[in-house]
Amino acid sequence: MAATGLCLTVAIGGWQHAAMAAPATGPRVQVGGGGLLEGTAVSDGVVSYKGIPYAQPPTGDQRWRPPVPAQPWQGVREAKSFGPACLQPPPVPTSLYYGGMAAMAEDCLSLNVWAPNDAKNLPVMVWIHGGALVGGSSSEPLYDGTKIAQKGVILVSINYRLGLLGFLAHPALSAESPDKLSGNYGLMDQIAALRWVRDNIAAFGGDPTKVTIAGESAGGLSVIALMASPQAHGLFRAAITQSGYMPAYRALREETLGLPSAEAMGAALGKAAGVGDAASLRKADLVTLFRAGPATGWAPEPVIDGAVLKRQLADSFALGEQAKVPVLAGFNEGEIRSLPFLMPKNIPATKAAYEADIRARFGDGASAYLALYPGDDPKEDAAASIRDGLYGWAAQNVARQQAAAGQPAYLYYFRHSTPAQRDRNLAAFHASELPYMFGQVGPDAALGPNWPKPPLSGDEAKLSAAMMGYWLSFVRDGVPRAEGEAAWPRYAVGEAGYLDIGEHPAAGNWLQAGPFAHADALVESRRRQGRAWRLDIGFAAF
């Protein structure tokens, strides 16, 4: 999910030093360092603890440094409200994804826990929000963990640094680092949060050996990156990536695959903002810095730094360096319908013009492309090709590589849509599976004002129950099951099973074999040629 515009409000400290309460007005739990947290008793036997700091404020001299574990406190700390969202452009009121996020601050490294009030040794799902590494927050109402906790799984949702503050690489920042590295601060935040979960979740009734990481969109990308990162290995036992992606990224110092280095891009940004050394960067006006990003072509993305990420994500998986854990991966039929910024401009309006355009640009590869995306509806076929090259290829590649490594792998394709979605040409749009897996389809569903509302029908509730069953069963023991529903076949080498989630779940085999092979061949060709694969996929490949 992406955000646009710019309006930054900086709040430093404050929330991190909440008042130490007196009489107990909610459930309490003791965490590392001796401090007590006081949370909230949620209805139906669930307790929540919100705004828990897992790292010290990344402000002042700590800006653009790896996260430092939070300092312990004495007495009782109130944990009844979400911590601030990390700094980002303000949400656009007309956006499909608008609604409900906490106020923003630079001091934002907090997490939230929902657990049954009698929890003991329960499995844990750590949720990583989406937002294109630019926006989003763990405080979005859609991510409420109450209904997941009611099913016997502890949900932890986390914030991590975004945008410029989360992913800026710069020669001056690298030079002052003990490891001579910069960038990837947002990924390091996620790893720090997982370490906090490992060290503290038992106090909430969770089992630190039964942690599953999960995320959608940029959260799905983050899951893939954490699987590839040696620094995250051992902190989780399973992974769920929903609408994740794995294009080529910039190396820290070297030009690679035709891409300028991450440091070179950061240096250009700093120059445009009139700053060049680390001290000046930390003192610079954030709005000036943020505005310099788009002006210089800088955008937040993981950095191939040899430490957090050793090499391109696709290469790490191909070499078998990723975490050897069960995986559940998938994507949605209408991904691009709600992400128009991913669509190329000037798509031909007629089939004849579309075919002529493809033959002119694709050359010898035109016939193979047209066999998959013939242009009967040029805009829909262009969107499908981008969906398959970006989200479809990543999901199937992750499933394929985990299966090849001997791990259980489960692939899904979400096609379900509602009348409200179809009326707006948003059938099965990006993130539209989330209300079903979070149980947000009833009359109290926490959906934003612009979200096409699911009908309050038994069929919708049944599908939500099925998806929660599959997802949470996977969190419990690595096998997705749902009572009374289709058995979800494993994705195996030579037998690519998947779950088709339309009006109801159904087992299938060889999901879009032709589009996957086409995207796979394109990526492999780019790798052989020493060229990057990014958004120049599908219709925009040539």
FITI-437181 format. One record per residue (C-alpha): residue in three letters; x negated, y negated, z; residue number from 1. Coordinates in steps of 0.2 Angstrom, whole numbers. Example, Ala and Ser with C-alpha at 12.3 -4.5 7.8 and 13.67 -1.06 7.14 Angstrom:
// residues 2
code,east,north,up,pos
ALA,-62,22,39,1
SER,-68,5,36,2
//
This chain:
// residues 542
code,east,north,up,pos
MET,0,0,0,1
ALA,-7,-17,-5,2
ALA,-6,-34,2,3
THR,-7,-51,-6,4
GLY,-9,-69,-1,5
LEU,-20,-76,12,6
CYS,-17,-83,30,7
LEU,-29,-77,44,8
THR,-26,-80,62,9
VAL,-41,-76,73,10
ALA,-38,-71,91,11
ILE,-53,-65,100,12
GLY,-52,-56,117,13
GLY,-36,-58,127,14
TRP,-27,-42,124,15
GLN,-42,-32,128,16
HIS,-42,-38,146,17
ALA,-24,-35,150,18
ALA,-19,-38,168,19
MET,-20,-24,181,20
ALA,-2,-20,186,21
ALA,4,-17,203,22
PRO,19,-5,206,23
ALA,21,9,194,24
THR,35,5,181,25
GLY,31,19,169,26
PRO,21,35,167,27
ARG,2,34,171,28
VAL,-13,44,164,29
GLN,-31,43,169,30
VAL,-44,42,155,31
GLY,-63,42,154,32
GLY,-72,30,165,33
GLY,-59,31,179,34
GLY,-46,18,173,35
LEU,-27,22,173,36
LEU,-15,18,159,37
GLU,3,14,162,38
GLY,14,18,147,39
THR,32,19,143,40
ALA,45,33,146,41
VAL,53,36,129,42
SER,70,44,127,43
ASP,71,63,125,44
GLY,56,68,136,45
VAL,43,58,127,46
VAL,30,46,134,47
SER,20,33,124,48
TYR,4,23,127,49
LYS,1,9,115,50
GLY,-14,-3,112,51
ILE,-27,8,120,52
PRO,-44,1,116,53
TYR,-56,14,109,54
ALA,-70,2,105,55
GLN,-76,-15,111,56
PRO,-70,-30,102,57
PRO,-79,-31,85,58
THR,-80,-50,87,59
GLY,-94,-63,88,60
ASP,-111,-54,87,61
GLN,-102,-37,86,62
ARG,-94,-42,69,63
TRP,-101,-31,55,64
ARG,-109,-19,67,65
PRO,-105,-1,71,66
PRO,-91,1,84,67
VAL,-97,2,102,68
PRO,-86,13,115,69
ALA,-74,3,125,70
GLN,-79,-2,142,71
PRO,-70,6,157,72
TRP,-59,-4,168,73
GLN,-54,-2,186,74
GLY,-36,-1,192,75
VAL,-21,1,180,76
ARG,-20,-6,163,77
GLU,-3,-9,154,78
ALA,-2,1,138,79
LYS,16,-3,133,80
SER,13,-14,118,81
PHE,4,-11,102,82
GLY,-13,-20,100,83
PRO,-15,-33,86,84
ALA,-16,-27,68,85
CYS,-33,-30,60,86
LEU,-36,-45,51,87
GLN,-28,-45,33,88
PRO,-18,-55,21,89
PRO,-1,-58,27,90
PRO,13,-46,22,91
VAL,23,-52,7,92
PRO,42,-54,13,93
THR,48,-47,-4,94
SER,36,-32,-4,95
LEU,44,-15,-3,96
TYR,33,-11,11,97
TYR,36,-26,21,98
GLY,42,-26,40,99
GLY,38,-24,58,100
MET,19,-25,60,101
ALA,11,-33,75,102
ALA,2,-50,75,103
MET,-16,-50,68,104
ALA,-32,-52,77,105
GLU,-50,-48,74,106
ASP,-50,-39,91,107
CYS,-40,-24,85,108
LEU,-48,-8,88,109
SER,-34,1,97,110
LEU,-24,17,96,111
ASN,-8,24,102,112
VAL,-2,40,109,113
TRP,15,49,109,114
ALA,16,65,119,115
PRO,30,76,128,116
ASN,30,71,146,117
ASP,26,89,151,118
ALA,12,91,138,119
LYS,-1,104,141,120
ASN,-14,110,128,121
LEU,-4,104,113,122
PRO,-10,101,95,123
VAL,-14,84,90,124
MET,-11,74,74,125
VAL,-22,58,71,126
TRP,-13,47,59,127
ILE,-23,35,48,128
HIS,-12,21,40,129
GLY,-12,16,22,130
GLY,-14,-1,14,131
ALA,-28,0,1,132
LEU,-41,-4,15,133
VAL,-34,-21,14,134
GLY,-18,-21,25,135
GLY,-7,-10,36,136
SER,-7,-6,55,137
SER,-4,8,67,138
SER,11,-3,73,139
GLU,21,-1,58,140
PRO,38,6,64,141
LEU,38,19,51,142
TYR,24,28,60,143
ASP,33,29,77,144
GLY,28,46,84,145
THR,43,50,95,146
LYS,51,63,84,147
ILE,34,71,81,148
ALA,31,72,100,149
GLN,48,80,102,150
LYS,43,94,91,151
GLY,28,98,103,152
VAL,14,89,93,153
ILE,5,74,101,154
LEU,3,60,88,155
VAL,-11,47,89,156
SER,-11,32,77,157
ILE,-26,21,75,158
ASN,-31,4,69,159
TYR,-48,2,59,160
ARG,-56,-14,52,161
LEU,-50,-18,35,162
GLY,-55,-29,20,163
LEU,-71,-39,22,164
LEU,-73,-35,40,165
GLY,-72,-17,37,166
PHE,-82,-14,22,167
LEU,-94,-28,18,168
ALA,-112,-22,13,169
HIS,-125,-36,13,170
PRO,-144,-36,12,171
ALA,-145,-47,28,172
LEU,-133,-35,37,173
SER,-143,-20,32,174
ALA,-160,-28,37,175
GLU,-155,-31,55,176
SER,-147,-13,57,177
PRO,-158,0,66,178
ASP,-153,12,52,179
LYS,-155,-2,38,180
LEU,-137,1,33,181
SER,-121,-10,31,182
GLY,-103,-7,25,183
ASN,-92,7,30,184
TYR,-87,-1,47,185
GLY,-69,4,44,186
LEU,-74,22,42,187
MET,-86,21,57,188
ASP,-71,15,67,189
GLN,-61,30,62,190
ILE,-75,41,68,191
ALA,-76,32,84,192
ALA,-57,34,87,193
LEU,-59,53,84,194
ARG,-73,54,96,195
TRP,-61,45,109,196
VAL,-48,58,105,197
ARG,-61,72,108,198
ASP,-66,64,125,199
ASN,-49,59,131,200
ILE,-34,68,123,201
ALA,-34,82,136,202
ALA,-28,69,149,203
PHE,-12,67,139,204
GLY,-9,85,137,205
GLY,-18,88,121,206
ASP,-31,101,115,207
PRO,-46,92,109,208
THR,-50,108,99,209
LYS,-34,107,89,210
VAL,-35,90,81,211
THR,-28,87,63,212
ILE,-32,71,54,213
ALA,-19,65,42,214
GLY,-15,49,32,215
GLU,-7,42,16,216
SER,-14,31,2,217
ALA,-29,23,9,218
GLY,-26,34,24,219
GLY,-27,49,13,220
LEU,-43,42,5,221
SER,-50,40,23,222
VAL,-46,59,26,223
ILE,-55,64,11,224
ALA,-70,53,16,225
LEU,-70,60,34,226
MET,-70,77,27,227
ALA,-85,72,17,228
SER,-94,63,31,229
PRO,-107,73,41,230
GLN,-104,61,55,231
ALA,-85,66,57,232
HIS,-88,85,56,233
GLY,-83,94,71,234
LEU,-70,81,76,235
PHE,-55,89,68,236
ARG,-50,107,63,237
ALA,-38,103,49,238
ALA,-34,89,37,239
ILE,-19,82,28,240
THR,-21,70,14,241
GLN,-5,62,6,242
SER,-7,52,-10,243
GLY,-26,51,-7,244
TYR,-39,47,-21,245
MET,-57,49,-24,246
PRO,-64,38,-38,247
ALA,-83,34,-39,248
TYR,-89,21,-27,249
ARG,-104,9,-26,250
ALA,-121,15,-18,251
LEU,-128,4,-5,252
ARG,-144,-2,-13,253
GLU,-145,6,-31,254
GLU,-135,3,-46,255
THR,-126,20,-49,256
LEU,-114,26,-63,257
GLY,-115,9,-70,258
LEU,-109,0,-55,259
PRO,-119,-14,-46,260
SER,-124,-9,-28,261
ALA,-113,-13,-14,262
GLU,-127,-25,-7,263
ALA,-127,-34,-23,264
MET,-109,-37,-23,265
GLY,-110,-43,-5,266
ALA,-124,-54,-9,267
ALA,-114,-62,-23,268
LEU,-99,-65,-11,269
GLY,-110,-73,2,270
LYS,-118,-84,-11,271
ALA,-101,-90,-17,272
ALA,-96,-94,1,273
GLY,-112,-103,4,274
VAL,-120,-91,17,275
GLY,-135,-79,15,276
ASP,-141,-73,32,277
ALA,-133,-62,45,278
ALA,-131,-77,58,279
SER,-123,-88,45,280
LEU,-111,-74,40,281
ARG,-105,-72,57,282
LYS,-103,-90,60,283
ALA,-94,-93,43,284
ASP,-76,-97,41,285
LEU,-67,-81,38,286
VAL,-54,-89,26,287
THR,-69,-95,15,288
LEU,-76,-78,15,289
PHE,-60,-69,11,290
ARG,-57,-81,-3,291
ALA,-74,-78,-10,292
GLY,-70,-59,-12,293
PRO,-58,-60,-26,294
ALA,-68,-74,-34,295
THR,-83,-63,-36,296
GLY,-74,-46,-39,297
TRP,-78,-39,-22,298
ALA,-65,-27,-15,299
PRO,-65,-16,0,300
GLU,-71,2,-3,301
PRO,-81,15,5,302
VAL,-100,14,2,303
ILE,-112,28,-3,304
ASP,-125,24,11,305
GLY,-133,41,13,306
ALA,-127,42,31,307
VAL,-109,40,33,308
LEU,-106,46,15,309
LYS,-121,55,8,310
ARG,-115,55,-10,311
GLN,-100,52,-21,312
LEU,-85,61,-13,313
ALA,-82,72,-28,314
ASP,-100,77,-28,315
SER,-100,81,-9,316
PHE,-85,93,-12,317
ALA,-92,101,-27,318
LEU,-108,105,-18,319
GLY,-98,112,-3,320
GLU,-104,99,9,321
GLN,-87,94,16,322
ALA,-79,100,32,323
LYS,-74,118,30,324
VAL,-56,116,37,325
PRO,-38,120,31,326
VAL,-31,106,20,327
LEU,-13,101,15,328
ALA,-14,89,0,329
GLY,-1,82,-12,330
PHE,6,67,-21,331
ASN,22,60,-27,332
GLU,31,60,-44,333
GLY,34,41,-45,334
GLU,18,35,-37,335
ILE,15,21,-49,336
ARG,33,14,-49,337
SER,30,4,-33,338
LEU,12,0,-38,339
PRO,13,-11,-54,340
PHE,-4,-18,-51,341
LEU,-11,-1,-56,342
MET,-3,-2,-73,343
PRO,-12,-9,-88,344
LYS,-6,-24,-97,345
ASN,1,-24,-114,346
ILE,8,-6,-115,347
PRO,16,-4,-132,348
ALA,35,-5,-132,349
THR,38,9,-145,350
LYS,33,27,-147,351
ALA,25,23,-164,352
ALA,15,8,-158,353
TYR,10,18,-142,354
GLU,4,33,-153,355
ALA,-6,21,-164,356
ASP,-14,13,-149,357
ILE,-19,29,-142,358
ARG,-26,35,-158,359
ALA,-36,19,-160,360
ARG,-43,20,-143,361
PHE,-45,38,-139,362
GLY,-52,44,-155,363
ASP,-55,63,-156,364
GLY,-47,64,-139,365
ALA,-30,56,-144,366
SER,-21,72,-149,367
ALA,-25,81,-132,368
TYR,-19,65,-123,369
LEU,-3,64,-134,370
ALA,1,82,-131,371
LEU,3,78,-112,372
TYR,9,60,-113,373
PRO,18,58,-130,374
GLY,25,41,-127,375
ASP,44,45,-129,376
ASP,45,32,-115,377
PRO,28,23,-116,378
LYS,29,14,-99,379
GLU,34,30,-90,380
ASP,21,41,-99,381
ALA,7,28,-95,382
ALA,12,28,-77,383
ALA,12,47,-76,384
SER,-5,47,-84,385
ILE,-12,35,-71,386
ARG,-3,45,-57,387
ASP,-11,61,-63,388
GLY,-28,54,-65,389
LEU,-29,45,-48,390
TYR,-18,54,-36,391
GLY,-14,71,-44,392
TRP,-32,74,-48,393
ALA,-38,70,-31,394
ALA,-25,81,-22,395
GLN,-28,96,-33,396
ASN,-47,94,-33,397
VAL,-47,94,-14,398
ALA,-36,109,-14,399
ARG,-47,118,-27,400
GLN,-63,114,-18,401
GLN,-57,120,0,402
ALA,-50,136,-8,403
ALA,-67,139,-16,404
ALA,-75,137,1,405
GLY,-64,150,8,406
GLN,-52,138,17,407
PRO,-33,139,17,408
ALA,-27,125,5,409
TYR,-9,120,2,410
LEU,-3,108,-12,411
TYR,13,99,-13,412
TYR,22,88,-26,413
PHE,35,77,-19,414
ARG,49,73,-32,415
HIS,64,70,-20,416
SER,73,53,-23,417
THR,89,45,-17,418
PRO,102,35,-26,419
ALA,96,19,-19,420
GLN,78,23,-26,421
ARG,85,28,-43,422
ASP,95,13,-45,423
ARG,79,2,-43,424
ASN,68,14,-54,425
LEU,59,19,-38,426
ALA,62,38,-38,427
ALA,49,47,-27,428
PHE,39,31,-26,429
HIS,22,29,-17,430
ALA,24,33,2,431
SER,43,38,0,432
GLU,39,55,8,433
LEU,34,46,24,434
PRO,52,44,32,435
TYR,55,63,30,436
MET,39,69,38,437
PHE,41,56,52,438
GLY,59,60,55,439
GLN,65,43,50,440
VAL,81,47,40,441
GLY,95,45,53,442
PRO,105,30,58,443
ASP,90,23,68,444
ALA,77,25,55,445
ALA,63,12,56,446
LEU,62,7,38,447
GLY,58,-11,32,448
PRO,71,-22,25,449
ASN,66,-19,7,450
TRP,65,0,8,451
PRO,78,9,-2,452
LYS,88,17,12,453
PRO,91,36,12,454
PRO,109,41,13,455
LEU,114,47,30,456
SER,119,64,24,457
GLY,116,82,30,458
ASP,105,85,15,459
GLU,93,71,19,460
ALA,92,77,37,461
LYS,89,95,32,462
LEU,75,90,20,463
SER,67,79,34,464
ALA,68,94,46,465
ALA,60,105,33,466
MET,46,93,30,467
MET,43,91,48,468
GLY,43,109,50,469
TYR,30,112,37,470
TRP,19,98,42,471
LEU,19,101,61,472
SER,17,120,59,473
PHE,1,116,49,474
VAL,-5,105,63,475
ARG,-1,119,75,476
ASP,-10,134,67,477
GLY,-15,129,49,478
VAL,-1,137,40,479
PRO,14,126,34,480
ARG,31,135,38,481
ALA,49,129,40,482
GLU,63,139,47,483
GLY,75,145,33,484
GLU,65,137,19,485
ALA,54,143,5,486
ALA,37,151,9,487
TRP,23,138,4,488
PRO,11,148,-6,489
ARG,-8,145,-4,490
TYR,-18,136,-17,491
ALA,-31,150,-22,492
VAL,-44,151,-35,493
GLY,-35,158,-50,494
GLU,-18,157,-42,495
ALA,-14,139,-39,496
GLY,2,139,-28,497
TYR,11,124,-22,498
LEU,27,118,-14,499
ASP,39,108,-25,500
ILE,49,96,-14,501
GLY,64,90,-25,502
GLU,81,91,-18,503
HIS,75,105,-7,504
PRO,58,114,-6,505
ALA,54,128,-18,506
ALA,38,138,-22,507
GLY,29,135,-38,508
ASN,13,139,-47,509
TRP,0,129,-57,510
LEU,6,112,-54,511
GLN,4,101,-70,512
ALA,-10,112,-76,513
GLY,-13,102,-92,514
PRO,-14,85,-84,515
PHE,-25,91,-70,516
ALA,-37,99,-83,517
HIS,-37,83,-94,518
ALA,-41,72,-79,519
ASP,-54,85,-73,520
ALA,-63,85,-90,521
LEU,-63,66,-90,522
VAL,-71,65,-73,523
GLU,-84,78,-78,524
SER,-88,69,-94,525
ARG,-90,53,-84,526
ARG,-102,61,-72,527
ARG,-112,69,-86,528
GLN,-113,52,-95,529
GLY,-118,43,-79,530
ARG,-102,33,-79,531
ALA,-91,29,-65,532
TRP,-72,34,-64,533
ARG,-61,22,-56,534
LEU,-45,14,-62,535
ASP,-50,18,-80,536
ILE,-41,34,-81,537
GLY,-25,40,-90,538
PHE,-19,27,-102,539
ALA,-33,16,-97,540
ALA,-47,29,-100,541
PHE,-54,21,-115,542
//
